Amino acid sequence: MTGKNTGAKSDQLLDLIRSEQLDPPARVHAVMNAIRTRHSGRVLGFVYYGSSLRDLDDAGKMLDFYVLVDSYRKTHGSTLSGRWRALTNRLIPPAVYYLEQENDGVLSTCKYSIITLDEFERRCSDSFLSQVWGRFSQPCALLDASNPAIEDRILQARVAAVRKLARETAPLFDAPATAPEFWGRAFYESYRTELRPESDDGRAQEIVARYQARYDTVSETLFGASDNGQYAVETYPGNGSKFRWFMRRMIGRPIAAIRVLNSAATFDGGLDYVLRKVERHSGVSLEVTKAQRKHPVLWSPVLGWKLWRRGAFR
């Protein structure tokens, strides 16, 4: 891809991502309003992703949001626990919260992640770990941006995320590939750096297959027209990345374990909720002490290590 075409290609990719918007059901709006109330005056926008986005009509699916804010300190408050959450949010973003909201007799559950817009932008383009740029290369929807300038920043960050994932995946190929082959490999590598009890490869293939037309369009925008469905991915700018993916797996999973267990402190019964979810997906159970249940954040490295040793996230 030559330098003179970069701007045009970027505009095409931005247009594609901008088009991936939706008007969500009333229950989704109700949850967003509850989050805005909880973090009054701080929310700049929501990025809606995950399985509930793919199955909007299924009210039983947990909602997943990245909630972009202007300040960790102001978002979490001035209490001792709030200051601690602000510190951990800054050191190991995002901070994960849980919320239940009833609307017209329908109970919606939501897991949402707090991150500042500045940090979101950085982690979509410059972060070593793929948690953010890998996730937001996938289909998602920007909802309720506070103003057009904020909207543009979030969309541009997502364009950067797609390009970052492509640069880190292309060196793994030495020949042309189909869109499912390329993006399936990209998401497979990204999922392997996180704590995902489900099949990494199966999950990656499912996402690409569901949005085949999208990934063909993205591939053509980045790599040029296909030759019988094969894109020249091996010519995309980048350098050797096998070692970087290896290091992401080594570093990313322990950090993710601490982050997941930290989320247990954000609502009553949170630790039990997290452990039940892990057991449901992996079959690995873990008994915790009263002290661990009372102080899940303090004990999260120990609990994460025990789950890891028992194979909960492999």
WORAFEN-V433040 format. One record per run of one state. SS is the DSSP state (H for helix, E for strand, C for the rest). FROM is the first residue (numbers start at 1). TO is the last residue. If there is no record, write none. Layout:
SS,FROM,TO ; SS,FROM,TO
This chain:
C,1,2 ; H,3,19 ; C,20,25 ; H,26,38 ; C,39,42 ; E,43,49 ; C,50,50 ; H,51,54 ; C,55,62 ; E,63,69 ; C,70,71 ; H,72,76 ; C,77,79 ; H,80,91 ; C,92,94 ; E,95,103 ; C,104,105 ; E,106,116 ; H,117,125 ; C,126,130 ; H,131,135 ; C,136,140 ; E,141,143 ; C,144,147 ; H,148,170 ; C,171,176 ; E,177,177 ; C,178,178 ; H,179,191 ; C,192,199 ; H,200,210 ; C,211,211 ; H,212,223 ; C,224,226 ; E,227,227 ; C,228,229 ; E,230,231 ; C,232,232 ; H,233,235 ; C,236,241 ; H,242,266 ; C,267,269 ; H,270,282 ; C,283,289 ; H,290,294 ; C,295,295 ; H,296,309 ; C,310,314
